[in-house]
Amino acid sequence: MAMKTYTILAERDGAWWSLQAKELPGAISQVRNIEDAGIIKEAISFLSGIPEDDITIAIEILEAGLFDNAS
């Protein structure tokens, strides 16, 4: 299967990063370190049916308070 890339919207929320897949808004996660953002592949895989190994992510850092306007 071909690789599918998802854009991950990341917003700092205190000590955590809130993550949401732009193309699949139901795929959300939180991480303490942005370097761990790959964990969202599990949610994307679950919702899309695409194996985690076939998913790549591109992280887009949002300014605080813009998460609700990102869709």
Long-range contacts (C-beta under 8 A, 24 or more apart in sequence): 1-50, 1-51, 1-54, 2-54, 3-54, 3-55, 3-56, 4-48, 4-50, 4-54, 4-55, 4-56, 5-55, 5-56, 5-57, 5-58, 6-44, 6-55, 6-56, 6-57, 6-58, 7-57, 7-58, 7-59, 7-60, 8-37, 8-40, 8-57, 8-58, 8-59, 8-60, 9-60, 9-62, 9-67, 9-70, 10-34, 10-37, 10-59, 10-60, 10-61, 10-62, 11-61, 11-62, 11-63, 11-64, 11-65, 11-66, 11-67, 12-64, 13-64, 18-67, 20-67, 20-70, 21-57, 22-60, 22-70, 22-71, 24-48, 25-71, 34-59, 34-61
